[in-house]
Structure formats: structure tokens, C-alpha cells
Amino acid sequence: MKPIAILQHEATQGPGVLREYLQQHGIPFEVITPCVDNQVSLRATDYRGLVVLGSNHCANEQLHWIEQERCLLQDALRHDVPVLGHCFGAQILARAMGARVWRNPCPNIGWSPAWVTKPAQELWHLPSEITLFNWHYDTFEIPKGATRSMYGAFCLNKGFVQGRNWAFQGHLEVTADSVKSWCNEGRDELRHATGPAVQHESQILACLPQNIDALHATAMNVYSAWMQELDRPLLLQLGELAKACKKTSKDGIVTSTHAKSSVDLENSSFGSLKYQSSLAEKTKVILAKAVH
């Protein structure tokens, strides 16, 4: 069996819960560090799937290894090698699919709710609302042909699905120890970060005991579902994607930010906190249709 390739970019941002899942189920994997090696000398077809973890870098930075990684993901898409992106990994996957990545109006750091669309609830066996751990400043456009899978109040695009390629603007993989390590490493950053979606170290750690087990369960559901998808024929995947798109449209959910409403949002006062408040209200209306 071909291994899963896990692209890790930071020492404190390892595969965590995903490693646990793979080891428990005897699934071979390789951890690769393109940021350290400054190159990505891989072929997507040598792997059963690609997992891309977070990074302190922005997906738009013109670094050699970032461009190589984007090309690797494009190669995976061409050859139907499934990709699972976490945070930075979600952003670089979006770029590989031709979508844009830009600065979110405010940082998202700490624990926050995310709402799961009906098709994604069925795909991952999740409730309509979950709690994610976040640490990001950027956001992505939903790629053409993909569907939004999760919403957030201060970052609308928290995830997307395109066939067996799944992206999450958040961290499913973290453990209690890794959250503590991030806080320790980013202590100075946390002192200076501000905004309505920012928690500081004391808040993050105070919420850790009540949130980590539920996040662990969410991650296990998602990883189990993704692994099951790896061995399914592409034709079946495309057929199910079409059904999901049809159902999503029927429920009144915008499935792509290429739609006119998203263009209007981008041309509005997207960079202001006043817009964020308005977005949160609009999100509630969308969610009322999406999850009930």
C-alpha cells in the first residue's frame, strides 16, 4: 500500500491526532518537511494521499518551497491523488485550484464555533455546530467547482470540499500538548494580536480542557471519512459531488465565491470591522437555512 504523505512546516505544528489515527489503523505515512529542506522533491502519484499542515508563512509568499508545494498539489489534482489541507494547507490547496488567498479582515486565534453545512454533516457524521482551534490571518476563496463545507462568524470560508479534496481553515489535528506549545512559542504574538476573534493565551488555555476532547472526536470522524474516500472510484466521487451541489443549491447556500454576491462583498468595505459585524448577521441568516 502506498503511504500517506504529510507535509509539516513547523516543529510545533505536527500531525498530532492524525498521526494517532494512522498509527492505530496501521496506515503507512511519511512526514516530509519542505520548509526545512527548502524543496519539495516529491511525485504525487507515489502516495495514496497528501496531507498539508499549517505554517507560520503565508500561502502567497514567493518562497521556492511554497511554489513547489503548490505545483505538487496541482500534480495531485491532475492525477486524482486526494489532498487534505489544514489552515495554511487549505490556503495552498485553494491556490492550486485557481482560487485566491487574501488577508482576512481580522485575525482568528483561539477557539471559536464553526457551522457545518448539511452535505458536510452527512459526509463527516458531524453535528451542525463544532468548535475549531484557529490561528490564522488569511482566508481563501472557495475554488470553482468546490462547495463550502463550514462557516464562521468572523471568517466566512472555514472549509470546502471538492470530491476527495478537503480543506479546513482551522486545526483539527492539534493535541493539548501542541496547543500549549503554540501558545508558548507565540506568546509575544498573542500579546499584540487584537480583534473580535482573538483569544489570548490565558483564554485559550482556560478553554482547552472543555474543547480538546470534542475537537479530537471531530478530527477522528473527518480523518476516518477521508481515509474511506481514498479507495473509492473517481466516477463515484464525481457523481456524489454533483448530488451535493444540487442539494446545496436547493437549500439556498452559495456554493462558490465566484457567485455575484461574493463579488459584491469583495468590492464592499471588506477590510473593516464594521463589515465583519454585518457579515456575522448575514452568516446567521445563511446558517438558518444551512443547518436546520
Secondary structure, DSSP 8 states (H G I E B T S, - for coil): ---EEEE--STT---THHHHHHHHTT--EEEE-HHHHT-----GGGSSEEEE---SS-TTS--HHHHHHHHHHHHHHHTT--EEEETHHHHHHHHHTT--EEEEEEEEEEEEEEEE-HHHHHHHT--SEEEEEEEEEEEE---TT-EEEEE-SS-S--EEEETTEEEESSBSS--HHHHHHHHHHTHHHHHH--STTB--HHHHHHHHHHHHHHHHHHHHHHHHHHHHHHTS-HHHHHHHHHHHHHHHHHTT----TTSHHHHHHHHSSTTSHHHHHHHHHHHHHHHHHH--
